[in-house]
Amino acid sequence: MVWHLPAVRRVHGQKPIILIVRGAYINRLVSDEPIEPALKEQLFSLYRGADKIVCIARHLIGSVVRGAGPEVADKTIFLSNPIDLPLFEGASTTESYLTNKHRLAPSEPVRLIMPAQLKSRKRPLDAVEMVRMLVQRGINVHLTSCGSGSDMGKMKELIKRYGLENHVTLTGHVAREEVLHLMNLSETVLLFSDNEGRPRALQEAVAAGKGKHDWIPLIMLSEHLC
């Protein structure tokens, strides 16, 4: 869409133009990926032509300034990814038995959910590795992965290699309402991304009552995998 900025300027004259920046493209532009220098400069000149640059992840500000130059620093801001959630109570309040049910009945697994695109930056393969580690330690665990992406095939291969078919469910892309329903039935929400600003998954997890203590073991396991 950045290519359309000059046309937007011609149509709307002096009205302010705001550019919303997501991670995939700006991070490619400032990476070591072999992109024609003239093309890079053309794209960054379009960034410089915006009146306000809004990044939906805090770390993207550094990418924008590194690529477009220090002159854009004063007009580049971070705005968290907004969410619109219906009012609902998490499993920890309306169905408290779900949180501790596996402790009372070993046949009930610890239920994890990972709502994320299955691509390398989201580190879905680390989630499979984590399940493997837990299963090897004798912990009854089940992971539901909601999302699709380029790493779906690798994830399936890894699940098959470790024999985790009964411990991991890949739903593929599902409606947001279904993600919220599955989140409400789970105990812990996994977030393995390399970089996030204020991820929507985290905000939804807090709204579902999963943000008080369930992140502590997640962070420990994630660091162990690193």
N, C-alpha and C positions, 0 to 999 in steps of 0.2 A: 504493500500500500504506500510505502514511502515514495515510490515513483510518481504518485498522483499529487504530491504536495504542490508542485508548480501550477498544475491545473486548478487545484482548490484555491490557490492564491489568486489566480486570474479571475475566477468566478466570484470570489467573496471579497476581493479587494483587501482593505486594511483590517478586516476583522481578524481577531486572534486565531491562530491555528495551533492546535494541541496535538502532539504526536505521542501515542501510547506505545511504549516499548516493552516487548516481551523478550525472553531470553534466547530463544533458538537462533535468531538471525544476527543479533548484535554480538553474541558470543562467538559466532562463526567469523564475523568480520574482524574481530580483534584477536582471533586465534592465529596459530601458525599454518592454518589451512591455505593451500596455494590458490589465492584469489588474485586476479589481475589488479595491480596497484591502481591503475587508472579507474577501474570500476569501483574499488574501495573508496577512492577519493570522491568520486561522483556521488556515491551513496552518503558519505559523511557530510558532503556539502548540502545535501537535502536535509539531513538532521539539523545542521546549523541554520537552515532556513526556517525552522519551526519557531514559533513564539514561546512555546512551553513544551518541555519534554517530560513526560510522566512515565516513570518506571514502576512496574508492579512487583518488583523484587528489589530490595535495597542494594544488593551487590551489583545490579545492572547499572547503577549510577557510575560506578568506576569504569565499566566497559564503555559507556557512552562518552565519558570525558576522555578516556584513553584514546578512543577512535576519532571523535569529532573535534577534540581539542579543548583546552582549558576555557575557551571563550563561551562554551555552553554550560559551564558548571553552575552559574548563577540562575539559569533557567531550567535546570534539570532537578526534578524532585521525585521523591518516593511516595507512592500512594498504595496502601495495602489493597489486596484483591478483595472486593466486597462480596458478602454472601447474603442471601435472603432465605432464612430458615423459618419454617413454621415452628410455633411453640410446641415443644414436646419434651417429655421427660426421658432421661436415659435409663438404660437397663439397671443401673446401680440404684435407682430410686423406685421405679415402678415394679420392677421384677428383680428384687435383690437376690433371689436365689440363683440367678444366672451367674453372678459374679463369683460365687463360692461353690457352685454346684459340683464342679470337677474335684474340689477338695473333699467334699463329702461323699462323692461317688466317683471312684477312679475311672469308671467307664465313660464319664463325661469329659471331653477334651477342653483344654484351654483354647478359647476361640480368639484368633487373631484376624484382623482384616487390613489389607493394604489397598486403599483406593488411589491408584496412580497409573499413569501411562507406562507401558512396558517398554521403556527405552533406557539406554545405558545410564543417562544422567540420573534417572530415578532408582537405579541399582536394584532391579527386581531379582537378579540372581543372588544377591546377598540375602534376600528374604528366604529363598530356598535353602541357602547354606545355613541360616539360622534355624530353620525347621529341622534340618538334618542333625544339627548339633543337639537340639532339644530332644529329638527322638532317640539319639544315641545315649542320652543321659536318662532315658526311661520316662520322659515326660510325655504324657498324652496331650498332643497339641494338634490343632487344625487351623490352617491358614486359608482364608478366602481372598483371592486377588481379583479386584474389580478394575478392569481396564484392558486395553489392547495396545499393540505397538510392535516395533521392529524386533524386540527381544522375546516375543511370544514363543517362537520356535526354540530358541536357546533354553528358555525356561521349561518348556515341555520336555526337552531332552534331558535336562538336569534332574527334573522330577522323576523321570523314568529310570535314569541311571542310579539314583539313590533309592528307588523303590518307595517313593513318597506319594504314590497315587491316592492313598487313603488319607493322607494328611494335608494335601493341598488341592484346592478347587480353583480353577481359572474360569471366571464367568465371562471373560471378554468384556466388551463395552456394554454396559447396562444403563438404564435410565437413572437419573440422579435420585429419584424417589426410592429405587431399589437399593442404591448404595446407602442411603440414610437408614433404610430398614435393616440392612445387614450390619451396619455400624452399631445400631441400637441393640443387636443381638450378640455383639462381640464384646470382649473384655478389653482388648488393647488394639489401638490403631498404630500401624507401622508407618514410619516416615524415614526413608533411607536416602533421600535426595542429596546430591553433592552440595547444592546451593538452593536455598529458598529464601524469599523475603518474609512474608507472613502467609504461609500456604493455606489455601482454603480448606484442605483436609484437616489441618490442625484446628482451625476455627470450628469446623463442623464437629470434630472430635470433642472439643471442649463443650460445645452446645449439647452433645449427646451424653455428657457426664463422664467422658473418658480422659479428661485432662488433668486430674488432680494427682493421681499416683501411678497410673498405668504407664506413664512415659519413663519412669525411673528405670525399670528393668529393660525397657526398649533401648534407652540410651546406653546402658551398660553393655548390652549384647551387640549393639551397633559398633561401639568402640572396640569390642573384642574382635569383631570380624575385620576391622580395619588393620 
